[in-house]
Amino acid sequence: MRRLEEDNSIRITFEKLDSIYGLLYKGLNDKYLIVINSNLSPEKQLETIWHESKHLYSHDMEEGDMEVIEKEAVEFSKYALEYSPEVLSECRNAW
């Protein structure tokens, strides 16, 4: 993810959103934007970043069974937080 940010292929932004945790958008220029709900707790923001990252790396905006795609992203984001809890404490003050 860092490499994508450094070469401006992706941008992560935090915005006040009413009804969603986050989203991944692919522009016509093949660059990505991840929007994360700034109203969420830091833990949920990090989980949402992992969720959207899974979409980017594994699904790359492909068509398919949305139920399966979402389930994979949810499972991955929860696993990522469980696997490395120290990441959460490191990121708590990052925003």
N, C-alpha and C positions, 0 to 999 in steps of 0.2 A: 504494500500500500504506500509506503514511504517513497519508493521509486516512482510510482505513478504520480504522487503529489509533486515530487521534485521536477519531473519533466512536464508538469502541467497537464497530464492526461486525466487527472481526477482532481476535484476540489470537494472538500467536505465543509459544509456550512451548517450553522445552528440557527434555526428560526422558530418563532412561536407558532406552533401548529395546533389546530383545534381537535382534529379527530384521528390523526395517524402518528405513529412513532417515528417514521422516517420513510424515505423513498430514494430510489436510484433512478437517475435520468441519463440517457445517452443522447447527446446532441447530434445534429447533422454533421458536425465536424469530428465525430467519433471520439469526443471527449466526454467524460462522465462527471456527474454532479451527484453527491450524496447529501441529502438534506435531512438533518436530525432535529427532532422536536426539542427545543431548548427548555420546555416546561418539564421534561422528564428528569428523574433523579440521575446523578452521574452513572450509577450502576446500569440503569435502563438505557441511557445514552450509549454506553460502551457496548452493551448487548445488541443494540440496534445497529451500531456500526459494524459489528461482526456479522449480523444478519444480512445487511446490505452488501457487505464484502463477499459473502458466500454467493449471492446472486451474481456479482461481477465476475468472480473467478470461476464459478462452476456453470453458470447458466448464460452469461454474456447476452442477456436480453433475448434468448432463444424462445421460440414458441414451444409450448408443451403443456402438460397437465399442471395447471397452476396449483392445484392442491398438493401434488407431490413436490413441486418446486418450493412452495412455501414451507412445507413440512421439513424438507432438507435444510432450509435456511434457519428455521427455528431450532431444530436439533443441533445444528452446527454452532449457533450463537450461544446456546446454553452450555454445550460441551466446552467451548472455548473459555467461557468464564469459569467453569468448574476446574478445567485443566490447569489454569494458571491464575489462581486468586491474587497473587502478588501484582499482577497487571492492574487489577482494579485499584489497589491501594496506590500504585504509582500514578494512575490516571485521574484519581479523585480530584486533584488540584490542577489538572492540565487545562481545564476550560475556565 
